[in-house]
């Protein structure tokens, strides 16, 4: 099975064009289940592929507005490449969406495309979940303010947190998608003085540089201050550690999720992410 058998072709691939702004791509990431969007530009010889804008880039760089500067170079693939090879590439690089490029952008192949092939028995999926699940689990308390929880996701460098209640029991899941759905970029201006932070707003990410006593434009990513339990997914889907990778893939597709807590009895064993399933190939 090759990339061409599972990829989204160019005519069905959502893209944004240079010149453009962060708002162009934020709309797609909030409305669709995308982790990134390809950037293209009309050139003298036709459309040119310019890179990807990811969820992380929008959150980590709120002071940058131009797509040309937000776009990141990632490894690409071709339509005739074997799926197993692309899967290994995704595991090694952590890239969730790999552009299919041969001169110009021909489409995109995603982790979900590979997971779907596993779920449909087009790729091997008999390995048990415990063989690929991560044992280190990122957790957050349900009463944590959302801006603080977002920082925890960022520092942990994972796109999820298992949410625990006051008794330490599993009560939900918070993901980057949940955060982006309620994120809002706000504009204003502030007196920089000699500080790069606005002391009246502890949880805003500032785009201010200390350049003397004058006003400079700022861009902050603003998140609601309510607790995580207001934004998490409360109906937690779990999987037993002896279930197969194919079982986990089918659950992910059925519930449109990217990670599942792995349980044994009433105990949390670990978390299996969709990209972990690719390690079984």
C-alpha positions in Angstrom: 0.0 0.0 0.0 1.4 3.4 -1.0 0.7 7.0 0.1 -1.5 7.5 -3.0 -3.9 4.8 -1.6 -4.8 6.8 1.5 -3.8 10.4 1.1 -6.1 13.4 0.7 -5.6 14.7 -2.9 -4.8 18.3 -3.7 -8.3 19.2 -4.7 -9.7 18.1 -1.3 -6.8 19.5 0.8 -7.5 22.6 2.8 -4.7 25.2 2.3 -4.0 28.9 3.1 -2.3 31.3 0.7 0.6 33.7 1.1 0.2 36.6 1.7 -2.2 35.9 4.6 -2.6 36.1 8.3 -2.8 33.8 11.3 -6.6 34.3 11.4 -6.9 32.6 8.0 -5.5 29.3 9.5 -6.9 29.7 13.0 -10.4 29.5 11.5 -9.6 26.1 9.9 -8.0 24.7 13.0 -10.9 25.7 15.2 -13.6 24.5 12.8 -11.9 21.4 11.5 -10.0 18.5 13.1 -6.7 19.6 11.7 -3.3 19.8 13.5 -1.8 21.9 10.7 -2.6 23.5 7.3 -0.4 23.6 4.2 0.7 27.1 3.0 0.9 27.8 -0.8 1.6 30.7 -3.0 0.8 31.5 -6.6 4.1 31.7 -8.5 5.1 32.4 -12.0 5.1 28.7 -12.8 1.9 27.9 -10.9 1.2 27.1 -7.3 4.2 26.8 -4.9 4.2 24.8 -1.6 5.6 26.9 1.2 5.3 24.7 4.4 2.9 24.0 7.2 1.3 26.2 9.9 0.7 24.1 13.0 -1.4 24.4 16.2 1.8 24.8 18.2 3.0 27.6 16.1 -0.2 29.6 16.6 -0.1 29.2 20.3 3.6 29.6 20.9 4.0 32.6 18.6 1.0 34.9 19.2 3.1 38.0 18.3 3.5 36.7 14.7 0.7 37.4 12.3 2.1 36.7 8.8 1.7 33.2 7.4 5.0 33.4 5.6 6.8 33.6 8.9 4.5 31.1 10.7 5.0 28.4 8.1 7.5 25.7 9.0 9.5 23.4 6.8 8.7 19.7 7.4 9.8 16.6 5.7 7.6 15.8 2.7 6.9 12.5 0.8 5.7 11.4 -2.6 2.6 9.5 -3.7 4.4 6.3 -4.6 6.1 6.0 -1.2 5.1 2.9 0.9 2.8 3.7 3.8 5.1 1.9 6.2 7.9 4.2 5.3 5.8 7.3 5.9 4.6 5.8 9.2 8.2 5.4 10.4 8.9 9.0 9.3 5.9 10.2 11.4 7.1 8.3 14.5 10.7 9.6 14.1 9.8 13.3 13.5 6.4 13.6 15.4 4.9 15.1 12.2 1.1 14.4 12.2 0.5 15.6 8.6 3.1 15.0 5.8 2.7 17.0 2.6 2.8 15.0 -0.6 5.0 17.0 -2.9 6.3 16.3 -6.4 7.2 19.7 -7.8 4.0 21.1 -6.3 1.6 20.1 -3.5 -0.2 16.9 -4.6 -2.0 16.3 -1.3 -1.4 15.4 2.3 -1.2 12.1 4.3 -1.9 12.2 8.0 -1.6 10.0 11.1 -5.4 9.5 10.9 -5.0 8.1 7.3 -2.6 5.5 8.6 -4.8 4.7 11.6 -7.8 4.3 9.3 -5.8 1.7 7.2 -5.0 -0.2 10.4 -8.6 -0.1 11.6 -9.7 -1.4 8.2 -7.2 -4.3 8.3 -5.3 -2.9 5.4 -2.2 -2.7 7.6 -1.1 -5.0 10.5 -2.9 -4.4 13.8 -2.7 -7.5 15.9 -0.1 -6.1 18.3 -1.5 -5.5 21.8 -1.9 -2.0 23.1 0.4 -2.4 26.0 3.3 -2.9 23.6 3.0 0.6 22.2 1.3 2.7 24.9 3.3 5.3 26.8 3.5 4.7 30.6 4.2 8.3 31.4 0.9 10.1 31.6 0.3 13.9 31.6 -2.4 14.8 34.1 -4.1 18.0 35.2 -6.5 18.7 38.1 -10.1 19.5 37.0 -10.2 22.7 38.9 -7.1 24.2 37.2 -7.7 27.4 35.3 -7.5 26.7 31.6 -4.6 29.1 30.9 -2.5 27.3 33.5 -3.5 23.9 32.0 -2.4 25.1 28.6 1.0 26.0 30.0 1.2 22.5 31.5 0.5 21.0 28.0 3.2 23.2 26.5 5.8 22.4 29.2 5.0 18.6 29.0 5.3 18.8 25.2 2.2 16.6 24.7 -1.1 17.5 23.1 -3.3 16.1 25.9 -3.8 15.9 29.7 -5.9 13.3 31.5 -8.1 15.2 33.9 -8.3 14.1 37.5 -11.0 15.1 40.0 -10.5 15.9 43.7 -10.2 12.2 44.6 -7.6 11.6 41.9 -10.0 9.7 39.7 -10.2 9.9 35.9 -12.9 12.4 35.0 -12.1 13.6 31.4 -9.5 14.5 28.8 -8.2 18.0 27.8 -6.5 18.4 24.4 -4.9 21.0 22.3 -8.0 21.0 20.2 -10.1 21.9 23.2 -7.8 24.8 23.9 -7.7 26.1 20.3 -11.5 26.1 20.1 -11.7 28.8 22.7 -8.4 30.6 22.0 -8.7 34.2 20.9 -6.0 36.6 19.7 -6.4 40.1 21.1 -4.7 43.2 20.1 -3.8 46.3 22.0 -0.9 48.4 23.2 1.1 48.8 26.4 3.8 50.9 27.9 6.8 48.7 27.7 8.9 50.5 30.3 11.7 48.2 31.2 9.6 45.1 31.5 8.5 42.5 28.9 5.4 41.4 30.9 2.1 43.0 31.9 1.9 42.3 35.6 -1.9 42.8 35.5 -2.4 39.8 33.3 -0.6 36.7 34.7 -1.8 34.2 32.1 -1.5 36.2 28.9 1.4 35.5 26.5 3.0 38.8 25.6 4.5 40.0 22.4 6.1 43.0 24.1 9.8 43.8 23.8 11.6 46.1 26.2 12.6 48.9 23.9 12.4 51.9 26.2 9.5 54.0 27.7 7.1 54.1 24.8 4.0 52.3 23.6 4.2 49.2 21.4 1.5 47.0 19.9 0.9 43.8 21.7 -0.7 40.5 20.7 -1.9 38.1 23.3 -3.5 34.7 23.0 -6.4 35.0 25.4 -8.0 32.0 27.0 -11.1 31.8 29.3 -10.1 31.8 33.0 -12.6 29.1 33.9 -11.5 25.7 35.1 -10.5 22.8 32.9 -13.7 20.9 33.7 -15.6 23.5 31.7 -13.7 22.7 28.5 -12.6 19.0 28.8 -14.2 16.0 27.2 -16.0 14.4 30.1 -17.1 11.1 28.4 -13.8 9.4 28.7 -13.1 6.5 26.3 -10.7 3.9 27.6 -9.1 0.7 26.3 -7.7 -2.4 28.0 -4.0 -3.1 27.7 -4.6 -6.5 26.1 -6.8 -5.1 23.3 -5.2 -4.9 19.9 -3.8 -1.9 18.1 -6.6 -2.4 15.6 -9.2 -2.2 18.4 -7.6 1.1 19.5 -7.6 2.4 16.0 -11.3 1.7 15.6 -12.1 3.4 18.8 -10.2 6.5 17.8 -12.0 6.8 14.5 -15.4 6.1 16.1 -15.0 8.8 18.7 -12.8 11.2 16.7 -10.0 11.3 19.3 -6.2 11.2 19.1 -5.4 9.4 22.4 -7.0 6.9 24.7 -6.2 6.2 28.4 -5.2 2.5 28.8 -6.6 0.9 31.9 -6.2 -2.4 33.7 -9.1 -3.0 36.1 -9.7 0.4 37.7 -6.1 1.5 37.4 -4.6 3.8 34.8 -1.9 1.9 33.0 -0.8 4.5 30.5 -2.0 6.4 27.4 -1.9 5.3 23.7 -1.8 8.0 21.2 -2.7 7.6 17.5 0.9 8.0 16.5 1.9 5.2 18.9 -0.2 2.8 16.8 2.2 3.4 13.9 5.0 1.8 15.9 3.3 -1.5 15.4 3.8 -1.5 11.6 
